[in-house]
Amino acid sequence: MIQVSIVTIGDEILIGQIVDTNSSAIAQALESVGVKIAGMYSVPDNADVMEKTLLNLLASTQIVITTGGLGPTKDDITKATLLKISGSSCYREDPGQLEMVRKILQGRGLDMLPSNRAQALVPDKAEVIVNKLGTAPIMVFRNISGKGTLYSLPGVPHEAVGAIPEIVSDIKKHFSIGEIVHSNIMVYGIAESALSELIAPWEDALPADMHLAYLPNMLTGIRLRLSSYADGTTNILERQKAQIGKLKAILGDKIYALKDTTLEQALGELLLERGKTVSCAESCTGGEIAHLFTSVPGSSAYFLGSVTSYAVSVKESVLGVDPAVIEKNGVVSSEVAAAMAEGVRKLTGSDYAVSTTGLSGPSGDGINPVGTVWIGVAGPHGTITRKYCYKSDRKRNIERFASTALNLLRLYIIED
Amino acid sequence: MIQVSIVTIGDEILIGQIVDTNSSAIAQALESVGVKIAGMYSVPDNADVMEKTLLNLLASTQIVITTGGLGPTKDDITKATLLKISGSSCYREDPGQLEMVRKILQGRGLDMLPSNRAQALVPDKAEVIVNKLGTAPIMVFRNISGKGTLYSLPGVPHEAVGAIPEIVSDIKKHFSIGEIVHSNIMVYGIAESALSELIAPWEDALPADMHLAYLPNMLTGIRLRLSSYADGTTNILERQKAQIGKLKAILGDKIYALKDTTLEQALGELLLERGKTVSCAESCTGGEIAHLFTSVPGSSAYFLGSVTSYAVSVKESVLGVDPAVIEKNGVVSSEVAAAMAEGVRKLTGSDYAVSTTGLSGPSGDGINPVGTVWIGVAGPHGTITRKYCYKSDRKRNIERFASTALNLLRLYIIED
């Protein structure tokens, strides 16, 4: 099995100024095609450390992928090190990357400085994959000291992520890796341990060539990933589909999508498909639900708007919640959640509306424990409310409240 | 200078399932007290790799800090490795951690299973710092093979972060590290390159013992950090304050705080201090501003609420924007930004209100380029609007729009 080391280069990682998200994105992409990550490393902008680390890793793993160390102000150390360990004798100017540097500067209305032009210089043994998103080139060095292959990627996260498909396809071309077929099943509304217990008989009965992975996430629930190595003889996707059919019979509407997606994406597709619109009224989630809805490009086709009614006065004046209802039941109550959802639905004229009222923390209301939320969903066939209790800090409670609200809305719509 | 290696343990990091935020948090804390991180490493749940990596690192750096590998289902490999390399002969049950395990399970209404009780087992050479946030203990091994010190922290991010102050104080106790004095200056509304040029004369004239670092962030602007080693002879904080006084004369209201904070925190303090309230009307930011305001504990004291008016109809019906104004100027316009801010201010009865209308992308409106935003601020002394253009993707445009809006509101309030 091909083994890969991932190395980030740069003092900014080692002083904790930046969280390294590149390594994880690269690992995810490689793991999904069956390439194993042996280790991850972060080294400073120091030629000796860099050289020693890269040579060691090239001796122990077939592929080393680096990100960073290539900005216009700190090209020198990294490129000199790559020149040295690749046995290059000089730098050459790469015409493809130079053209890209010119284009990018033009787009920003800037003149080309010598430091910009130098970005297109690469050690002469480097193959260049043009970086279409930035000025630093993507470099490939093959057979370093007769050993491994080194890929050098830019450090800027969207440039590094943008380079991943090219790297994966280059690895597929030059190394013999088995192809893996994945199917994703998105599940919400059940804890990982309970899910694992519930589907254990199904999991145990899976064919020997299928492997199941649990990939949980606070906002999107649990992604179940069914994987098999492609053997060329059978229709694997069809066989996976048959297994997923059995899983659907067990999990029912806990499954919200059969692809890698998010609740807000899946909800958006559901609303688009039915030609319906939605709005929300948020108290304790404070705008997070609206933020999730509108993070989806094209959401303006179904998301009309929202009211964050943090103050009781706004619940009353904007959403039209009856003060007597608040007085009688308290703000964190089924009645207020219902009135908020109904209020914002009327206000915006949307088909559906979802609301939250609860306590994200740190302070409570003296009646309900921190982590309590009432969620309301209003639609053409009436209003429902549900109470949930979570035990976490403010940030994570807000995330759980918001994703739970999206899921309750989804369940209401599919039953509608 | 004391050198530290940071190691994360766990397959979930190497398959890219989890982004490692622990290493960065630990590095930041140590860097701020003058301890240098020599490298960061991620290793799989594999005893051989773990043992080899840890022993190598203990030979080259005085301190190794690990996170992870300690969950109830995968304790075995990590603890066995720590037992072996620390020269421990057996496990002992730590009474302090056992008590904590009992408490935590009780709080969740769960019985103690053997796998829970095993969490309190540690190699006999381990000193235990009780983890108050979870069941896995924090372990300290001193003089492993006569060499370095190893700190083993839990992998769950809030538990790892919670352990940092204890680790820092233990390092301060057992190693001689110079004390560093920091002052933070939060700056918003100027690009890093322009800031660096503007304050170059001031920076060049800093006393030799003071060092300046630029720590930029999309949502909070640029944190300038002035650092000096404490030498016990002079009042360093006073001397730093004198330099900051000179910096204030150059940057004026671009400085929004003299401590490590965020725009929404600083705004909250400003509003609390003046006893004023705020609301917002969001179009293109889709709830992000409300989300930022309400991410601050206690924000209900000044944040009344918000309207996310994604649909034009909601701008008209809820915020009372005159359809003729939209017809004449377009949705992305100064006039609509002003009307939105005034509308939500009236609706909620807040002292101040801020609004956004623009194009976060990917699709534009055929008139304004993607990345254009009009921001409005309404208050007791009239309404102002400003136009900004950014060039980024949807997610980052939303973040920039939101933080720019918070900053414009801040400038309005301090001039008020």
Chai-1 contact restraints between the chains, C-beta under 6 A:
chainA,res_idxA,chainB,res_idxB,connection_type,confidence,min_distance_angstrom,max_distance_angstrom,comment,restraint_id
A,L14,B,I37,contact,1.0,0.0,6.0,A-B,restraint_1
A,I15,B,A27,contact,1.0,0.0,6.0,A-B,restraint_2
A,I15,B,E31,contact,1.0,0.0,6.0,A-B,restraint_3
A,G16,B,S24,contact,1.0,0.0,6.0,A-B,restraint_4
A,G16,B,A27,contact,1.0,0.0,6.0,A-B,restraint_5
A,G16,B,Q28,contact,1.0,0.0,6.0,A-B,restraint_6
A,G16,B,E31,contact,1.0,0.0,6.0,A-B,restraint_7
A,Q17,B,L215,contact,1.0,0.0,6.0,A-B,restraint_8
A,V19,B,T21,contact,1.0,0.0,6.0,A-B,restraint_9
A,V19,B,S24,contact,1.0,0.0,6.0,A-B,restraint_10
A,T21,B,V19,contact,1.0,0.0,6.0,A-B,restraint_11
A,S24,B,G16,contact,1.0,0.0,6.0,A-B,restraint_12
A,S24,B,V19,contact,1.0,0.0,6.0,A-B,restraint_13
A,A27,B,I15,contact,1.0,0.0,6.0,A-B,restraint_14
A,A27,B,G16,contact,1.0,0.0,6.0,A-B,restraint_15
A,Q28,B,G16,contact,1.0,0.0,6.0,A-B,restraint_16
A,E31,B,I15,contact,1.0,0.0,6.0,A-B,restraint_17
A,E31,B,G16,contact,1.0,0.0,6.0,A-B,restraint_18
A,I37,B,L14,contact,1.0,0.0,6.0,A-B,restraint_19
A,G39,B,V43,contact,1.0,0.0,6.0,A-B,restraint_20
A,M40,B,S42,contact,1.0,0.0,6.0,A-B,restraint_21
A,Y41,B,Y41,contact,1.0,0.0,6.0,A-B,restraint_22
A,S42,B,M40,contact,1.0,0.0,6.0,A-B,restraint_23
A,V43,B,G39,contact,1.0,0.0,6.0,A-B,restraint_24
A,L215,B,Q17,contact,1.0,0.0,6.0,A-B,restraint_25
A,G286,B,A290,contact,1.0,0.0,6.0,A-B,restraint_26
A,G286,B,H291,contact,1.0,0.0,6.0,A-B,restraint_27
A,G286,B,T294,contact,1.0,0.0,6.0,A-B,restraint_28
A,G287,B,G287,contact,1.0,0.0,6.0,A-B,restraint_29
A,G287,B,A290,contact,1.0,0.0,6.0,A-B,restraint_30
A,G287,B,H291,contact,1.0,0.0,6.0,A-B,restraint_31
A,E288,B,H291,contact,1.0,0.0,6.0,A-B,restraint_32
A,A290,B,G286,contact,1.0,0.0,6.0,A-B,restraint_33
A,A290,B,G287,contact,1.0,0.0,6.0,A-B,restraint_34
A,A290,B,T308,contact,1.0,0.0,6.0,A-B,restraint_35
A,H291,B,G286,contact,1.0,0.0,6.0,A-B,restraint_36
A,H291,B,G287,contact,1.0,0.0,6.0,A-B,restraint_37
A,H291,B,E288,contact,1.0,0.0,6.0,A-B,restraint_38
A,H291,B,H291,contact,1.0,0.0,6.0,A-B,restraint_39
A,T294,B,G286,contact,1.0,0.0,6.0,A-B,restraint_40
A,P297,B,P362,contact,1.0,0.0,6.0,A-B,restraint_41
A,S300,B,Y310,contact,1.0,0.0,6.0,A-B,restraint_42
A,F303,B,Y310,contact,1.0,0.0,6.0,A-B,restraint_43
A,L304,B,Y310,contact,1.0,0.0,6.0,A-B,restraint_44
A,L304,B,A311,contact,1.0,0.0,6.0,A-B,restraint_45
A,L304,B,V314,contact,1.0,0.0,6.0,A-B,restraint_46
A,G305,B,T308,contact,1.0,0.0,6.0,A-B,restraint_47
A,G305,B,S309,contact,1.0,0.0,6.0,A-B,restraint_48
A,G305,B,Y310,contact,1.0,0.0,6.0,A-B,restraint_49
A,G305,B,A311,contact,1.0,0.0,6.0,A-B,restraint_50
A,G305,B,V314,contact,1.0,0.0,6.0,A-B,restraint_51
A,S306,B,T308,contact,1.0,0.0,6.0,A-B,restraint_52
A,V307,B,V307,contact,1.0,0.0,6.0,A-B,restraint_53
A,T308,B,A290,contact,1.0,0.0,6.0,A-B,restraint_54
A,T308,B,G305,contact,1.0,0.0,6.0,A-B,restraint_55
A,T308,B,S306,contact,1.0,0.0,6.0,A-B,restraint_56
A,S309,B,G305,contact,1.0,0.0,6.0,A-B,restraint_57
A,Y310,B,S300,contact,1.0,0.0,6.0,A-B,restraint_58
A,Y310,B,F303,contact,1.0,0.0,6.0,A-B,restraint_59
A,Y310,B,L304,contact,1.0,0.0,6.0,A-B,restraint_60
A,Y310,B,G305,contact,1.0,0.0,6.0,A-B,restraint_61
A,A311,B,L304,contact,1.0,0.0,6.0,A-B,restraint_62
A,A311,B,G305,contact,1.0,0.0,6.0,A-B,restraint_63
A,V314,B,L304,contact,1.0,0.0,6.0,A-B,restraint_64
A,V314,B,G305,contact,1.0,0.0,6.0,A-B,restraint_65
A,V314,B,T348,contact,1.0,0.0,6.0,A-B,restraint_66
A,V318,B,L347,contact,1.0,0.0,6.0,A-B,restraint_67
A,L347,B,V318,contact,1.0,0.0,6.0,A-B,restraint_68
A,T348,B,V314,contact,1.0,0.0,6.0,A-B,restraint_69
A,P362,B,P297,contact,1.0,0.0,6.0,A-B,restraint_70
